Amino acid sequence: MSTFGKQLRKLRIERGIGIKPLAKKLKVSHTYISHIENGRATVSNEFASKIASLFNVDKEELNLLSGRVPKDVLMAFYKHPKEALS
């Protein structure tokens, strides 16, 4: 299970929301939610942001958990690679 999927499941369960009601709120299939939670599907930045908004959590943290690095961090890395790696 991906870290993002684990976090999504944790948030969903903590708030007492089933997979089907969550899928309906996000306008996706419950199968897709299940696949995300089990690490068999990835999510876009946009979808991670929708989840963050729905659960009122930090979208950057969720994006990091989904394997995405914020653009400002990437730009800093590209501009100063030696400093980033030291």
PDB file of N, CA, C and O in Angstrom:
ATOM      1  N   MET A   1       0.850  -1.183   0.000  1.00  0.00           N
ATOM      2  CA  MET A   1       0.000   0.000   0.000  1.00  0.00           C
ATOM      3  C   MET A   1       0.891   1.239   0.000  1.00  0.00           C
ATOM      4  O   MET A   1       1.862   1.306   0.754  1.00  0.00           O
ATOM      5  N   SER A   2       0.573   2.199  -0.824  1.00  0.00           N
ATOM      6  CA  SER A   2       1.371   3.420  -0.886  1.00  0.00           C
ATOM      7  C   SER A   2       1.159   4.255   0.369  1.00  0.00           C
ATOM      8  O   SER A   2       0.162   4.106   1.075  1.00  0.00           O
ATOM      9  N   THR A   3       2.108   5.125   0.626  1.00  0.00           N
ATOM     10  CA  THR A   3       1.979   6.024   1.766  1.00  0.00           C
ATOM     11  C   THR A   3       0.745   6.906   1.606  1.00  0.00           C
ATOM     12  O   THR A   3       0.019   7.154   2.568  1.00  0.00           O
ATOM     13  N   PHE A   4       0.516   7.379   0.375  1.00  0.00           N
ATOM     14  CA  PHE A   4      -0.665   8.200   0.123  1.00  0.00           C
ATOM     15  C   PHE A   4      -1.929   7.398   0.409  1.00  0.00           C
ATOM     16  O   PHE A   4      -2.855   7.893   1.052  1.00  0.00           O
ATOM     17  N   GLY A   5      -1.963   6.165  -0.070  1.00  0.00           N
ATOM     18  CA  GLY A   5      -3.121   5.303   0.158  1.00  0.00           C
ATOM     19  C   GLY A   5      -3.363   5.046   1.634  1.00  0.00           C
ATOM     20  O   GLY A   5      -4.505   5.049   2.094  1.00  0.00           O
ATOM     21  N   LYS A   6      -2.293   4.825   2.370  1.00  0.00           N
ATOM     22  CA  LYS A   6      -2.416   4.616   3.821  1.00  0.00           C
ATOM     23  C   LYS A   6      -3.007   5.852   4.484  1.00  0.00           C
ATOM     24  O   LYS A   6      -3.888   5.755   5.339  1.00  0.00           O
ATOM     25  N   GLN A   7      -2.507   7.018   4.074  1.00  0.00           N
ATOM     26  CA  GLN A   7      -3.004   8.264   4.653  1.00  0.00           C
ATOM     27  C   GLN A   7      -4.469   8.487   4.304  1.00  0.00           C
ATOM     28  O   GLN A   7      -5.256   8.907   5.152  1.00  0.00           O
ATOM     29  N   LEU A   8      -4.833   8.210   3.067  1.00  0.00           N
ATOM     30  CA  LEU A   8      -6.229   8.367   2.663  1.00  0.00           C
ATOM     31  C   LEU A   8      -7.131   7.449   3.485  1.00  0.00           C
ATOM     32  O   LEU A   8      -8.166   7.882   3.992  1.00  0.00           O
ATOM     33  N   ARG A   9      -6.741   6.195   3.615  1.00  0.00           N
ATOM     34  CA  ARG A   9      -7.535   5.254   4.404  1.00  0.00           C
ATOM     35  C   ARG A   9      -7.653   5.726   5.853  1.00  0.00           C
ATOM     36  O   ARG A   9      -8.732   5.676   6.445  1.00  0.00           O
ATOM     37  N   LYS A  10      -6.536   6.183   6.417  1.00  0.00           N
ATOM     38  CA  LYS A  10      -6.537   6.672   7.800  1.00  0.00           C
ATOM     39  C   LYS A  10      -7.508   7.840   7.956  1.00  0.00           C
ATOM     40  O   LYS A  10      -8.322   7.856   8.879  1.00  0.00           O
ATOM     41  N   LEU A  11      -7.421   8.811   7.059  1.00  0.00           N
ATOM     42  CA  LEU A  11      -8.316   9.971   7.119  1.00  0.00           C
ATOM     43  C   LEU A  11      -9.773   9.548   6.993  1.00  0.00           C
ATOM     44  O   LEU A  11     -10.638  10.022   7.730  1.00  0.00           O
ATOM     45  N   ARG A  12     -10.027   8.658   6.056  1.00  0.00           N
ATOM     46  CA  ARG A  12     -11.397   8.206   5.801  1.00  0.00           C
ATOM     47  C   ARG A  12     -11.971   7.488   7.021  1.00  0.00           C
ATOM     48  O   ARG A  12     -13.105   7.747   7.425  1.00  0.00           O
ATOM     49  N   ILE A  13     -11.189   6.592   7.599  1.00  0.00           N
ATOM     50  CA  ILE A  13     -11.661   5.811   8.742  1.00  0.00           C
ATOM     51  C   ILE A  13     -11.824   6.695   9.976  1.00  0.00           C
ATOM     52  O   ILE A  13     -12.808   6.569  10.704  1.00  0.00           O
ATOM     53  N   GLU A  14     -10.857   7.593  10.215  1.00  0.00           N
ATOM     54  CA  GLU A  14     -10.951   8.509  11.363  1.00  0.00           C
ATOM     55  C   GLU A  14     -12.229   9.331  11.329  1.00  0.00           C
ATOM     56  O   GLU A  14     -12.792   9.672  12.369  1.00  0.00           O
ATOM     57  N   ARG A  15     -12.672   9.639  10.138  1.00  0.00           N
ATOM     58  CA  ARG A  15     -13.875  10.463  10.000  1.00  0.00           C
ATOM     59  C   ARG A  15     -15.138   9.642   9.775  1.00  0.00           C
ATOM     60  O   ARG A  15     -16.222  10.190   9.572  1.00  0.00           O
ATOM     61  N   GLY A  16     -14.985   8.333   9.812  1.00  0.00           N
ATOM     62  CA  GLY A  16     -16.135   7.454   9.698  1.00  0.00           C
ATOM     63  C   GLY A  16     -16.806   7.476   8.336  1.00  0.00           C
ATOM     64  O   GLY A  16     -18.023   7.320   8.238  1.00  0.00           O
ATOM     65  N   ILE A  17     -16.023   7.668   7.287  1.00  0.00           N
ATOM     66  CA  ILE A  17     -16.576   7.724   5.933  1.00  0.00           C
ATOM     67  C   ILE A  17     -16.252   6.427   5.206  1.00  0.00           C
ATOM     68  O   ILE A  17     -15.094   6.012   5.157  1.00  0.00           O
ATOM     69  N   GLY A  18     -17.261   5.792   4.645  1.00  0.00           N
ATOM     70  CA  GLY A  18     -17.060   4.580   3.861  1.00  0.00           C
ATOM     71  C   GLY A  18     -16.494   4.904   2.489  1.00  0.00           C
ATOM     72  O   GLY A  18     -16.505   6.056   2.053  1.00  0.00           O
ATOM     73  N   ILE A  19     -16.005   3.882   1.819  1.00  0.00           N
ATOM     74  CA  ILE A  19     -15.425   4.079   0.489  1.00  0.00           C
ATOM     75  C   ILE A  19     -16.462   4.622  -0.494  1.00  0.00           C
ATOM     76  O   ILE A  19     -16.173   5.549  -1.249  1.00  0.00           O
ATOM     77  N   LYS A  20     -17.661   4.054  -0.488  1.00  0.00           N
ATOM     78  CA  LYS A  20     -18.676   4.495  -1.455  1.00  0.00           C
ATOM     79  C   LYS A  20     -19.110   5.944  -1.234  1.00  0.00           C
ATOM     80  O   LYS A  20     -19.193   6.702  -2.201  1.00  0.00           O
ATOM     81  N   PRO A  21     -19.391   6.358   0.016  1.00  0.00           N
ATOM     82  CA  PRO A  21     -19.735   7.775   0.210  1.00  0.00           C
ATOM     83  C   PRO A  21     -18.593   8.725  -0.168  1.00  0.00           C
ATOM     84  O   PRO A  21     -18.830   9.806  -0.707  1.00  0.00           O
ATOM     85  N   LEU A  22     -17.353   8.312   0.119  1.00  0.00           N
ATOM     86  CA  LEU A  22     -16.210   9.144  -0.256  1.00  0.00           C
ATOM     87  C   LEU A  22     -16.109   9.260  -1.774  1.00  0.00           C
ATOM     88  O   LEU A  22     -15.899  10.348  -2.309  1.00  0.00           O
ATOM     89  N   ALA A  23     -16.258   8.150  -2.450  1.00  0.00           N
ATOM     90  CA  ALA A  23     -16.194   8.148  -3.911  1.00  0.00           C
ATOM     91  C   ALA A  23     -17.269   9.065  -4.502  1.00  0.00           C
ATOM     92  O   ALA A  23     -17.021   9.795  -5.461  1.00  0.00           O
ATOM     93  N   LYS A  24     -18.448   9.014  -3.921  1.00  0.00           N
ATOM     94  CA  LYS A  24     -19.541   9.860  -4.407  1.00  0.00           C
ATOM     95  C   LYS A  24     -19.200  11.338  -4.224  1.00  0.00           C
ATOM     96  O   LYS A  24     -19.444  12.147  -5.118  1.00  0.00           O
ATOM     97  N   LYS A  25     -18.630  11.695  -3.056  1.00  0.00           N
ATOM     98  CA  LYS A  25     -18.251  13.087  -2.804  1.00  0.00           C
ATOM     99  C   LYS A  25     -17.174  13.559  -3.772  1.00  0.00           C
ATOM    100  O   LYS A  25     -17.163  14.719  -4.184  1.00  0.00           O
ATOM    101  N   LEU A  26     -16.271  12.654  -4.130  1.00  0.00           N
ATOM    102  CA  LEU A  26     -15.161  13.011  -5.015  1.00  0.00           C
ATOM    103  C   LEU A  26     -15.487  12.790  -6.493  1.00  0.00           C
ATOM    104  O   LEU A  26     -14.684  13.101  -7.372  1.00  0.00           O
ATOM    105  N   LYS A  27     -16.682  12.247  -6.750  1.00  0.00           N
ATOM    106  CA  LYS A  27     -17.153  11.982  -8.115  1.00  0.00           C
ATOM    107  C   LYS A  27     -16.231  11.029  -8.876  1.00  0.00           C
ATOM    108  O   LYS A  27     -15.872  11.262 -10.030  1.00  0.00           O
ATOM    109  N   VAL A  28     -15.863   9.946  -8.185  1.00  0.00           N
ATOM    110  CA  VAL A  28     -15.072   8.866  -8.787  1.00  0.00           C
ATOM    111  C   VAL A  28     -15.704   7.549  -8.361  1.00  0.00           C
ATOM    112  O   VAL A  28     -16.614   7.534  -7.533  1.00  0.00           O
ATOM    113  N   SER A  29     -15.228   6.454  -8.918  1.00  0.00           N
ATOM    114  CA  SER A  29     -15.769   5.153  -8.528  1.00  0.00           C
ATOM    115  C   SER A  29     -15.169   4.702  -7.197  1.00  0.00           C
ATOM    116  O   SER A  29     -14.054   5.081  -6.836  1.00  0.00           O
ATOM    117  N   HIS A  30     -15.935   3.884  -6.481  1.00  0.00           N
ATOM    118  CA  HIS A  30     -15.412   3.348  -5.219  1.00  0.00           C
ATOM    119  C   HIS A  30     -14.236   2.413  -5.483  1.00  0.00           C
ATOM    120  O   HIS A  30     -13.368   2.240  -4.626  1.00  0.00           O
ATOM    121  N   THR A  31     -14.210   1.814  -6.666  1.00  0.00           N
ATOM    122  CA  THR A  31     -13.096   0.945  -7.048  1.00  0.00           C
ATOM    123  C   THR A  31     -11.804   1.753  -7.131  1.00  0.00           C
ATOM    124  O   THR A  31     -10.747   1.291  -6.702  1.00  0.00           O
ATOM    125  N   TYR A  32     -11.894   2.950  -7.679  1.00  0.00           N
ATOM    126  CA  TYR A  32     -10.712   3.814  -7.780  1.00  0.00           C
ATOM    127  C   TYR A  32     -10.177   4.155  -6.389  1.00  0.00           C
ATOM    128  O   TYR A  32      -8.968   4.110  -6.162  1.00  0.00           O
ATOM    129  N   ILE A  33     -11.066   4.494  -5.464  1.00  0.00           N
ATOM    130  CA  ILE A  33     -10.646   4.789  -4.084  1.00  0.00           C
ATOM    131  C   ILE A  33      -9.955   3.572  -3.487  1.00  0.00           C
ATOM    132  O   ILE A  33      -8.905   3.698  -2.856  1.00  0.00           O
ATOM    133  N   SER A  34     -10.532   2.410  -3.681  1.00  0.00           N
ATOM    134  CA  SER A  34      -9.934   1.172  -3.184  1.00  0.00           C
ATOM    135  C   SER A  34      -8.548   0.954  -3.784  1.00  0.00           C
ATOM    136  O   SER A  34      -7.611   0.580  -3.078  1.00  0.00           O
ATOM    137  N   HIS A  35      -8.425   1.188  -5.078  1.00  0.00           N
ATOM    138  CA  HIS A  35      -7.127   1.028  -5.744  1.00  0.00           C
ATOM    139  C   HIS A  35      -6.092   2.008  -5.186  1.00  0.00           C
ATOM    140  O   HIS A  35      -4.932   1.642  -4.994  1.00  0.00           O
ATOM    141  N   ILE A  36      -6.501   3.229  -4.929  1.00  0.00           N
ATOM    142  CA  ILE A  36      -5.582   4.211  -4.337  1.00  0.00           C
ATOM    143  C   ILE A  36      -5.122   3.720  -2.972  1.00  0.00           C
ATOM    144  O   ILE A  36      -3.926   3.702  -2.681  1.00  0.00           O
ATOM    145  N   GLU A  37      -6.071   3.324  -2.141  1.00  0.00           N
ATOM    146  CA  GLU A  37      -5.744   2.888  -0.785  1.00  0.00           C
ATOM    147  C   GLU A  37      -4.836   1.666  -0.772  1.00  0.00           C
ATOM    148  O   GLU A  37      -4.052   1.480   0.159  1.00  0.00           O
ATOM    149  N   ASN A  38      -4.940   0.843  -1.792  1.00  0.00           N
ATOM    150  CA  ASN A  38      -4.128  -0.373  -1.851  1.00  0.00           C
ATOM    151  C   ASN A  38      -2.886  -0.221  -2.721  1.00  0.00           C
ATOM    152  O   ASN A  38      -2.202  -1.204  -3.009  1.00  0.00           O
ATOM    153  N   GLY A  39      -2.594   1.011  -3.139  1.00  0.00           N
ATOM    154  CA  GLY A  39      -1.379   1.282  -3.894  1.00  0.00           C
ATOM    155  C   GLY A  39      -1.396   0.817  -5.333  1.00  0.00           C
ATOM    156  O   GLY A  39      -0.342   0.689  -5.956  1.00  0.00           O
ATOM    157  N   ARG A  40      -2.578   0.561  -5.872  1.00  0.00           N
ATOM    158  CA  ARG A  40      -2.686   0.098  -7.260  1.00  0.00           C
ATOM    159  C   ARG A  40      -3.067   1.207  -8.231  1.00  0.00           C
ATOM    160  O   ARG A  40      -3.183   0.971  -9.433  1.00  0.00           O
ATOM    161  N   ALA A  41      -3.261   2.413  -7.715  1.00  0.00           N
ATOM    162  CA  ALA A  41      -3.586   3.563  -8.567  1.00  0.00           C
ATOM    163  C   ALA A  41      -2.876   4.789  -8.012  1.00  0.00           C
ATOM    164  O   ALA A  41      -2.681   4.921  -6.804  1.00  0.00           O
ATOM    165  N   THR A  42      -2.502   5.667  -8.902  1.00  0.00           N
ATOM    166  CA  THR A  42      -1.883   6.923  -8.497  1.00  0.00           C
ATOM    167  C   THR A  42      -2.913   8.038  -8.584  1.00  0.00           C
ATOM    168  O   THR A  42      -3.989   7.868  -9.158  1.00  0.00           O
ATOM    169  N   VAL A  43      -2.569   9.163  -8.013  1.00  0.00           N
ATOM    170  CA  VAL A  43      -3.481  10.307  -8.044  1.00  0.00           C
ATOM    171  C   VAL A  43      -2.772  11.514  -8.637  1.00  0.00           C
ATOM    172  O   VAL A  43      -1.554  11.659  -8.531  1.00  0.00           O
ATOM    173  N   SER A  44      -3.551  12.361  -9.255  1.00  0.00           N
ATOM    174  CA  SER A  44      -3.016  13.607  -9.800  1.00  0.00           C
ATOM    175  C   SER A  44      -2.890  14.632  -8.673  1.00  0.00           C
ATOM    176  O   SER A  44      -3.463  14.461  -7.596  1.00  0.00           O
ATOM    177  N   ASN A  45      -2.137  15.692  -8.935  1.00  0.00           N
ATOM    178  CA  ASN A  45      -2.047  16.788  -7.958  1.00  0.00           C
ATOM    179  C   ASN A  45      -3.428  17.359  -7.678  1.00  0.00           C
ATOM    180  O   ASN A  45      -3.765  17.691  -6.542  1.00  0.00           O
ATOM    181  N   GLU A  46      -4.215  17.464  -8.737  1.00  0.00           N
ATOM    182  CA  GLU A  46      -5.566  18.013  -8.614  1.00  0.00           C
ATOM    183  C   GLU A  46      -6.435  17.144  -7.696  1.00  0.00           C
ATOM    184  O   GLU A  46      -7.161  17.660  -6.846  1.00  0.00           O
ATOM    185  N   PHE A  47      -6.351  15.824  -7.877  1.00  0.00           N
ATOM    186  CA  PHE A  47      -7.154  14.926  -7.055  1.00  0.00           C
ATOM    187  C   PHE A  47      -6.663  14.941  -5.608  1.00  0.00           C
ATOM    188  O   PHE A  47      -7.470  14.914  -4.678  1.00  0.00           O
ATOM    189  N   ALA A  48      -5.341  14.983  -5.416  1.00  0.00           N
ATOM    190  CA  ALA A  48      -4.788  15.068  -4.059  1.00  0.00           C
ATOM    191  C   ALA A  48      -5.271  16.349  -3.383  1.00  0.00           C
ATOM    192  O   ALA A  48      -5.560  16.351  -2.186  1.00  0.00           O
ATOM    193  N   SER A  49      -5.356  17.432  -4.144  1.00  0.00           N
ATOM    194  CA  SER A  49      -5.850  18.699  -3.602  1.00  0.00           C
ATOM    195  C   SER A  49      -7.319  18.605  -3.209  1.00  0.00           C
ATOM    196  O   SER A  49      -7.724  19.166  -2.190  1.00  0.00           O
ATOM    197  N   LYS A  50      -8.121  17.899  -4.009  1.00  0.00           N
ATOM    198  CA  LYS A  50      -9.537  17.702  -3.673  1.00  0.00           C
ATOM    199  C   LYS A  50      -9.671  16.936  -2.360  1.00  0.00           C
ATOM    200  O   LYS A  50     -10.502  17.269  -1.516  1.00  0.00           O
ATOM    201  N   ILE A  51      -8.848  15.912  -2.203  1.00  0.00           N
ATOM    202  CA  ILE A  51      -8.884  15.115  -0.977  1.00  0.00           C
ATOM    203  C   ILE A  51      -8.454  15.975   0.210  1.00  0.00           C
ATOM    204  O   ILE A  51      -9.084  15.939   1.267  1.00  0.00           O
ATOM    205  N   ALA A  52      -7.383  16.747   0.032  1.00  0.00           N
ATOM    206  CA  ALA A  52      -6.900  17.621   1.103  1.00  0.00           C
ATOM    207  C   ALA A  52      -7.982  18.606   1.525  1.00  0.00           C
ATOM    208  O   ALA A  52      -8.194  18.839   2.715  1.00  0.00           O
ATOM    209  N   SER A  53      -8.658  19.175   0.548  1.00  0.00           N
ATOM    210  CA  SER A  53      -9.722  20.128   0.836  1.00  0.00           C
ATOM    211  C   SER A  53     -10.886  19.458   1.564  1.00  0.00           C
ATOM    212  O   SER A  53     -11.415  19.999   2.535  1.00  0.00           O
ATOM    213  N   LEU A  54     -11.272  18.294   1.096  1.00  0.00           N
ATOM    214  CA  LEU A  54     -12.382  17.566   1.706  1.00  0.00           C
ATOM    215  C   LEU A  54     -12.102  17.220   3.167  1.00  0.00           C
ATOM    216  O   LEU A  54     -12.978  17.350   4.022  1.00  0.00           O
ATOM    217  N   PHE A  55     -10.874  16.779   3.445  1.00  0.00           N
ATOM    218  CA  PHE A  55     -10.513  16.365   4.800  1.00  0.00           C
ATOM    219  C   PHE A  55      -9.854  17.479   5.614  1.00  0.00           C
ATOM    220  O   PHE A  55      -9.477  17.275   6.768  1.00  0.00           O
ATOM    221  N   ASN A  56      -9.720  18.664   4.999  1.00  0.00           N
ATOM    222  CA  ASN A  56      -9.118  19.814   5.661  1.00  0.00           C
ATOM    223  C   ASN A  56      -7.714  19.502   6.189  1.00  0.00           C
ATOM    224  O   ASN A  56      -7.408  19.740   7.357  1.00  0.00           O
ATOM    225  N   VAL A  57      -6.874  18.967   5.308  1.00  0.00           N
ATOM    226  CA  VAL A  57      -5.483  18.680   5.642  1.00  0.00           C
ATOM    227  C   VAL A  57      -4.582  19.394   4.637  1.00  0.00           C
ATOM    228  O   VAL A  57      -5.051  19.872   3.604  1.00  0.00           O
ATOM    229  N   ASP A  58      -3.301  19.462   4.944  1.00  0.00           N
ATOM    230  CA  ASP A  58      -2.330  20.160   4.106  1.00  0.00           C
ATOM    231  C   ASP A  58      -2.145  19.466   2.762  1.00  0.00           C
ATOM    232  O   ASP A  58      -1.769  18.295   2.709  1.00  0.00           O
ATOM    233  N   LYS A  59      -2.409  20.187   1.678  1.00  0.00           N
ATOM    234  CA  LYS A  59      -2.318  19.575   0.349  1.00  0.00           C
ATOM    235  C   LYS A  59      -0.880  19.262  -0.036  1.00  0.00           C
ATOM    236  O   LYS A  59      -0.641  18.297  -0.762  1.00  0.00           O
ATOM    237  N   GLU A  60       0.083  20.051   0.431  1.00  0.00           N
ATOM    238  CA  GLU A  60       1.486  19.772   0.112  1.00  0.00           C
ATOM    239  C   GLU A  60       1.928  18.453   0.737  1.00  0.00           C
ATOM    240  O   GLU A  60       2.664  17.684   0.120  1.00  0.00           O
ATOM    241  N   GLU A  61       1.478  18.198   1.956  1.00  0.00           N
ATOM    242  CA  GLU A  61       1.820  16.925   2.607  1.00  0.00           C
ATOM    243  C   GLU A  61       1.239  15.753   1.819  1.00  0.00           C
ATOM    244  O   GLU A  61       1.918  14.751   1.597  1.00  0.00           O
ATOM    245  N   LEU A  62      -0.005  15.881   1.401  1.00  0.00           N
ATOM    246  CA  LEU A  62      -0.608  14.807   0.612  1.00  0.00           C
ATOM    247  C   LEU A  62       0.095  14.643  -0.731  1.00  0.00           C
ATOM    248  O   LEU A  62       0.283  13.519  -1.196  1.00  0.00           O
ATOM    249  N   ASN A  63       0.481  15.743  -1.355  1.00  0.00           N
ATOM    250  CA  ASN A  63       1.212  15.640  -2.615  1.00  0.00           C
ATOM    251  C   ASN A  63       2.553  14.954  -2.418  1.00  0.00           C
ATOM    252  O   ASN A  63       2.966  14.153  -3.256  1.00  0.00           O
ATOM    253  N   LEU A  64       3.236  15.256  -1.327  1.00  0.00           N
ATOM    254  CA  LEU A  64       4.498  14.567  -1.036  1.00  0.00           C
ATOM    255  C   LEU A  64       4.262  13.080  -0.835  1.00  0.00           C
ATOM    256  O   LEU A  64       5.040  12.253  -1.310  1.00  0.00           O
ATOM    257  N   LEU A  65       3.185  12.740  -0.130  1.00  0.00           N
ATOM    258  CA  LEU A  65       2.871  11.329   0.095  1.00  0.00           C
ATOM    259  C   LEU A  65       2.522  10.616  -1.205  1.00  0.00           C
ATOM    260  O   LEU A  65       2.697   9.403  -1.321  1.00  0.00           O
ATOM    261  N   SER A  66       2.028  11.373  -2.183  1.00  0.00           N
ATOM    262  CA  SER A  66       1.700  10.754  -3.466  1.00  0.00           C
ATOM    263  C   SER A  66       2.905  10.719  -4.400  1.00  0.00           C
ATOM    264  O   SER A  66       2.787  10.354  -5.570  1.00  0.00           O
ATOM    265  N   GLY A  67       4.070  11.104  -3.868  1.00  0.00           N
ATOM    266  CA  GLY A  67       5.301  11.023  -4.645  1.00  0.00           C
ATOM    267  C   GLY A  67       5.603  12.254  -5.466  1.00  0.00           C
ATOM    268  O   GLY A  67       6.459  12.220  -6.350  1.00  0.00           O
ATOM    269  N   ARG A  68       4.917  13.332  -5.186  1.00  0.00           N
ATOM    270  CA  ARG A  68       5.137  14.561  -5.927  1.00  0.00           C
ATOM    271  C   ARG A  68       5.850  15.579  -5.044  1.00  0.00           C
ATOM    272  O   ARG A  68       5.543  15.733  -3.862  1.00  0.00           O
ATOM    273  N   VAL A  69       6.796  16.255  -5.644  1.00  0.00           N
ATOM    274  CA  VAL A  69       7.539  17.296  -4.940  1.00  0.00           C
ATOM    275  C   VAL A  69       6.988  18.644  -5.396  1.00  0.00           C
ATOM    276  O   VAL A  69       6.802  18.863  -6.593  1.00  0.00           O
ATOM    277  N   PRO A  70       6.725  19.548  -4.452  1.00  0.00           N
ATOM    278  CA  PRO A  70       6.214  20.863  -4.845  1.00  0.00           C
ATOM    279  C   PRO A  70       7.140  21.556  -5.847  1.00  0.00           C
ATOM    280  O   PRO A  70       8.360  21.399  -5.794  1.00  0.00           O
ATOM    281  N   LYS A  71       6.544  22.321  -6.756  1.00  0.00           N
ATOM    282  CA  LYS A  71       7.309  22.982  -7.818  1.00  0.00           C
ATOM    283  C   LYS A  71       8.404  23.888  -7.266  1.00  0.00           C
ATOM    284  O   LYS A  71       9.506  23.930  -7.814  1.00  0.00           O
ATOM    285  N   ASP A  72       8.111  24.614  -6.183  1.00  0.00           N
ATOM    286  CA  ASP A  72       9.123  25.519  -5.640  1.00  0.00           C
ATOM    287  C   ASP A  72      10.336  24.756  -5.117  1.00  0.00           C
ATOM    288  O   ASP A  72      11.463  25.242  -5.214  1.00  0.00           O
ATOM    289  N   VAL A  73      10.114  23.570  -4.566  1.00  0.00           N
ATOM    290  CA  VAL A  73      11.219  22.735  -4.094  1.00  0.00           C
ATOM    291  C   VAL A  73      12.025  22.221  -5.285  1.00  0.00           C
ATOM    292  O   VAL A  73      13.255  22.236  -5.258  1.00  0.00           O
ATOM    293  N   LEU A  74      11.338  21.770  -6.322  1.00  0.00           N
ATOM    294  CA  LEU A  74      12.031  21.313  -7.527  1.00  0.00           C
ATOM    295  C   LEU A  74      12.861  22.425  -8.156  1.00  0.00           C
ATOM    296  O   LEU A  74      14.000  22.202  -8.564  1.00  0.00           O
ATOM    297  N   MET A  75      12.292  23.608  -8.232  1.00  0.00           N
ATOM    298  CA  MET A  75      13.014  24.734  -8.825  1.00  0.00           C
ATOM    299  C   MET A  75      14.261  25.064  -8.014  1.00  0.00           C
ATOM    300  O   MET A  75      15.318  25.335  -8.585  1.00  0.00           O
ATOM    301  N   ALA A  76      14.150  25.044  -6.696  1.00  0.00           N
ATOM    302  CA  ALA A  76      15.318  25.302  -5.845  1.00  0.00           C
ATOM    303  C   ALA A  76      16.380  24.237  -6.069  1.00  0.00           C
ATOM    304  O   ALA A  76      17.573  24.541  -6.106  1.00  0.00           O
ATOM    305  N   PHE A  77      15.956  23.004  -6.218  1.00  0.00           N
ATOM    306  CA  PHE A  77      16.891  21.907  -6.465  1.00  0.00           C
ATOM    307  C   PHE A  77      17.610  22.104  -7.796  1.00  0.00           C
ATOM    308  O   PHE A  77      18.829  21.950  -7.872  1.00  0.00           O
ATOM    309  N   TYR A  78      16.866  22.441  -8.841  1.00  0.00           N
ATOM    310  CA  TYR A  78      17.470  22.632 -10.158  1.00  0.00           C
ATOM    311  C   TYR A  78      18.400  23.845 -10.202  1.00  0.00           C
ATOM    312  O   TYR A  78      19.420  23.829 -10.892  1.00  0.00           O
ATOM    313  N   LYS A  79      18.045  24.888  -9.466  1.00  0.00           N
ATOM    314  CA  LYS A  79      18.878  26.091  -9.467  1.00  0.00           C
ATOM    315  C   LYS A  79      20.158  25.909  -8.653  1.00  0.00           C
ATOM    316  O   LYS A  79      21.197  26.485  -8.976  1.00  0.00           O
ATOM    317  N   HIS A  80      20.069  25.097  -7.588  1.00  0.00           N
ATOM    318  CA  HIS A  80      21.203  24.924  -6.678  1.00  0.00           C
ATOM    319  C   HIS A  80      21.400  23.446  -6.341  1.00  0.00           C
ATOM    320  O   HIS A  80      21.263  23.059  -5.181  1.00  0.00           O
ATOM    321  N   PRO A  81      21.718  22.618  -7.333  1.00  0.00           N
ATOM    322  CA  PRO A  81      21.802  21.168  -7.078  1.00  0.00           C
ATOM    323  C   PRO A  81      22.887  20.774  -6.081  1.00  0.00           C
ATOM    324  O   PRO A  81      22.684  19.853  -5.290  1.00  0.00           O
ATOM    325  N   LYS A  82      24.027  21.448  -6.102  1.00  0.00           N
ATOM    326  CA  LYS A  82      25.106  21.097  -5.169  1.00  0.00           C
ATOM    327  C   LYS A  82      24.680  21.328  -3.727  1.00  0.00           C
ATOM    328  O   LYS A  82      24.932  20.495  -2.856  1.00  0.00           O
ATOM    329  N   GLU A  83      24.039  22.454  -3.481  1.00  0.00           N
ATOM    330  CA  GLU A  83      23.579  22.766  -2.127  1.00  0.00           C
ATOM    331  C   GLU A  83      22.485  21.799  -1.682  1.00  0.00           C
ATOM    332  O   GLU A  83      22.424  21.409  -0.516  1.00  0.00           O
ATOM    333  N   ALA A  84      21.637  21.423  -2.609  1.00  0.00           N
ATOM    334  CA  ALA A  84      20.534  20.510  -2.280  1.00  0.00           C
ATOM    335  C   ALA A  84      21.043  19.125  -1.918  1.00  0.00           C
ATOM    336  O   ALA A  84      20.439  18.430  -1.101  1.00  0.00           O
ATOM    337  N   LEU A  85      22.148  18.725  -2.520  1.00  0.00           N
ATOM    338  CA  LEU A  85      22.679  17.382  -2.280  1.00  0.00           C
ATOM    339  C   LEU A  85      23.684  17.325  -1.141  1.00  0.00           C
ATOM    340  O   LEU A  85      24.087  16.236  -0.732  1.00  0.00           O
ATOM    341  N   SER A  86      24.093  18.471  -0.624  1.00  0.00           N
ATOM    342  CA  SER A  86      25.101  18.445   0.446  1.00  0.00           C
ATOM    343  C   SER A  86      24.480  18.386   1.813  1.00  0.00           C
ATOM    344  O   SER A  86      25.194  18.359   2.815  1.00  0.00           O
TER     345      SER A  86
END
